[in-house]
Amino acid sequence: MDLRLSVRTKRIALLLTGLVASTSLLSAQEKLTLDECREMAKTHSRVLQQKDAEREAAHARKQEVFTKFFPQVTARGAYLHMQKEFHLIDWDKPLGSFNFLIPDRLRHLGTVDLRNVWVANVTAIQPIYLGGKITTGYQMASLAERLQGNLRETAATEIETKVDETYWQIISLDSKSRLLDQLVTLLTQTVRDVDASIAAGVATKADGLSVRTKLSEAEVKRSQVQNGLELSKMLLADLCGLESSADIHLADEGQIELALPAPTERLQAEDLPAAVERRSEVRSLRMVDTIYSKRVRMETAELLPKVYGFASYSVTNPNSFNGSKKEFGGQYYLGAMLQVPISDLFSGSFRRRQAKAEHRVKQLELAEARSKITLQMKQALRTADDARRAYQTALKAVEMARENMRYAEVGYKEGVIPLLNYTMAQTAWMSAQDSLIDAQIRVLLSESKLKNILAL
C-alpha cells in the first residue's frame, strides 16, 4: 500500500513539474508588442527614475518654502556654573576691628549666589512684509516641481522613440533574414538545376560558378543580417531591463509585409502653433521663462524694507525678578522690527539688472525653440508623406519584379532565356523586396515620430 502511494505521489510530482516547465516555456516564448516594450523600458529606465527623484526633491523644496509663511520658532537653553559667589559689599572694612558686631544676616544681604545659573528662552519671529519675497519664492518652487514633471515627460518620449527605432529595426532585420532564407533556398534549387543541366551538356561550368557565386553572396549577407538582428535584440533587451541573453520574440516578427497604421491626421497651418505649445519642451521652457520673471521680482523684493513681528519668553534660575531666589522666574517680550537695506541697494540693483538680462535670454531661447519645433513639425509631416509615397512605389516594384522573375523562370526552364537573365531576375526580386521592407519600416517609424512630434 505504501509503495502504491509512493508511486502515485511521484507521478503527481512529475506531472506538476511538467506543467510548471510548460508554463515557464510558454511565458519565455510569449511575444512582446511594441506597447509592452515601451512600458517595460519606461519602468526600468534609470533616467526616468532619476527624474522621479528630482521631482520628489522639487516637491520637498516646495514644502520647505511653504513653511516660511508661518512663524519661525526657536528654543534655547543654557547652564552656567561659576566657582565663587558674588559679594557686592566688602564687610571686612566698614567697622574695622568692630566688624564682628555686624550680624551674619546682614552680611548675606550683599551676596549673590550665581554659582549655578539656568537660562531658557523661546522666540517666535513672524515675517509681516518682505516685499512679496515669500509668495514669489513659493510660486517659483511650485513651477520648479511642475517643470520636473515636464522634463520627465520629455525623457519618457525620448525613451519611446529609442524603443520604437530598435523594435522596428529588429522587425526589418528579421524580415530581411526570412527574405534571404527564401533567396538562399531559391538559389540552392537553381544550383541543383544548373548542375543537372551541366551533366546533360546544356549548360557550362561558368554558369554553375556564376550561380554558386550568387548563392555565396546571399549566404554572407544573411549571416550579416542575422548578426545585426542579434545585436539589435540585445539592445532592446537592455532598454527593456531584460538580460542581454534573453530570447526575445516580438509580435510583428515573421511578417515580411506588415500592416501599416492609418495616416496621422494632417494639421493645417493655423493648427501648428497650438501643436507647438503642446510639446513638453515648449511647456518646460515657458515655465523656465516664468521662473526667471519671478526671480526678477525676488531681486526687487530684496531692495524693499522688511517688517517682522516677534514674541519671546525667557526663564532664569536664580529668579532675577524676585530677589535672586533659587527658583525659576520668567517674562515675555513682544516687539516689531523694521529692516531697511542701505548699502545693499547698490549690489541689489546690479543683481536685479542681471536677473532681467537672464530672463531676456530665456525668452529668446523660448522663441528659438518654437521656431525650430515648427520647422521640425513641417519636416515630419513631409517625411511621413514621402514615406507613404515611397511605399506605394516599392509595392509596384515588387509586383513587377515578381512577375519578371516568374517569366524568367518559365523561360529558363523552356530554354529560351539564359541563366544570367534568370539570376538577374532573382536578384532584382530580392532588391525590390528589400526596398519594400525598408519602405514599410520607414512608414512605421515616420508615423510614430510624427505622433511624438505633434504631441498627439
Summary of the structure (lengths in Angstrom):
residues: 456
radius of gyration: 42.6
end to end distance: 70.4
largest distance: 157.2
contacts: 1278
relative contact order: 0.11
helix: 70%
strand: 12%
